[in-house]
Amino acid sequence: MKKLVFIMISFLFILTACGEDNAVEVTLPASFMEAEEIDIDSLTADSEESGIEDVTENSDGSVSYEMSGSKHEEMMTEIESEVNNSIEEIADNEEYASIQDITSSNSFSEFTMLVDQETFENSFDGFAAMALGVSGMFYQLFDGTDADDYAVTISIENADTGEVFDTLHYPEDLDG
C-alpha cells in the first residue's frame, strides 16, 4: 500500500514543473501524511532531485505542492489512470480470490466490491479495500477537495445476494 502512495506522489514529482499558466496549490493534510507514514524528508529530497522546489511542510504537518494548471491537469489524468489500473489489478488478482468485480464513482469517492462473502470473510482480501480507500482519498485531495471534506465509502457486496454486508469509510477507518 505504501508503494501505491509512493507511486502516486512520484507522479507529482515527475509531472510538476514551473509553468507559464496559473499556479495550482495542492495540500495533503497532516492526517494523510501521518496515516501513510510518509516521510517529509524523503518527499523533499525526491522533489529536489526532480527539480521541484515548491514543496512546503506547513506548521500543522500538512504538505503543500505548487504546480502549473496544465501540469495539474496532466497529473490528474495520470492519477486517474493509475487508480483505474489498480482497480483492475485488484479485481483480476488471484491473490484476492473473493473479489469478483470493483466499480467506482468518477470522483473515486465511492467504490463497490462485489465479493464471495464467505471467502472474503475468511481471507485478508479486506486489505484491497484499504488500497482503494487511500487511492480515492489521494485522488480527491489532488483534485482540490478540501482536507476537511475528502471521504471514500467502500461497500462490500455479496455477489450472490446483492446485499451490502460491510461498509468502510475513509479516512475514519484508517484509525481503527
C-alpha positions, -999 to +999 in steps of 0.1 A: +000+000+000+028+024+008+042+015-026+009+027-042+010+060-023+047+065-032+040+059-069+012+084-068+033+110-051+061+103-075+037+113-103+036+146-087+073+150-089+075+138-125+047+160-138+052+191-117+073+219-133+072+257-133+048+268-160+035+300-176-001+293-167-018+297-134-002+281-104-021+253-086-016+245-050-024+211-036-022+204+001-021+169+017-034+171+053-013+161+082-036+132+090-030+118+055+008+122+058+007+105+093-017+077+083+005+067+054+037+073+073+051+095+046+084+110+054+087+147+045+124+145+042+121+118+015+095+138-003+116+169-002+147+151-014+128+134-042+113+168-053+148+184-053+161+156-075+133+163-099+140+200-099+109+208-079+113+234-052+077+242-043+072+216-016+063+231+017+057+214+051+032+236+068+032+242+106+002+220+110+020+190+095+003+192+061+024+194+029+017+218+001+028+215-035+026+242-061+024+235-099+011+249-131-025+244-140-016+224-171+007+201-151-021+196-125-045+186-153-019+162-167-012+148-132-049+142-126-052+123-158-022+101-147-036+096-112-070+086-126-053+061-149-033+047-120-064+043-098-083+026-126-053+003-132-052-006-095-090-014-096-084-038-125-054-054-109-071-060-076-102-074-093-081-097-116-056-107-090-059-144-080-045-135-046-078-117-039-098-148-045-131-135-031-132-103-052-152-107-084-156-071-095-150-035-084-168-004-095-162+032-086-177+067-089-159+091-113-145+110-083-133+078-066-154+088-035-174+056-037-163+020-045-183-012-045-165-045-042-185-075-054-173-105-035-179-141-025-188-132+011-177-164+028-143-164+011-139-127+018-147-130+055-121-158+058-093-141+040-071-110+040-089-096+009-101-067+030-066-051+026-076-044-010-103-021+003-077-001+022-057+003-011-089+016-028-097+039+001-062+055+001-062+058-037-096+075-036-085+099-009-053+107-028-072+114-060-097+137-042-070+157-024-051+164-056-084+172-074-089+201-049-112+186-023-108+204+010-088+185+036-119+186+058-142+172+031-125+143+014-141+109+020-143+075+005-171+050+011-164+013+001-194-010+000-187-047+003-215-065-016-223-102-016-221-113-053-249-139-048-274-119-029-266-083-038-266-075-001-241-050+012-227-067+043-200-042+052-193-006+045-160+012+051-155+049+055-121+065+049-103+083+063-121+074+095-114+037+092-077+042+088-076+049+126-091+017+136 
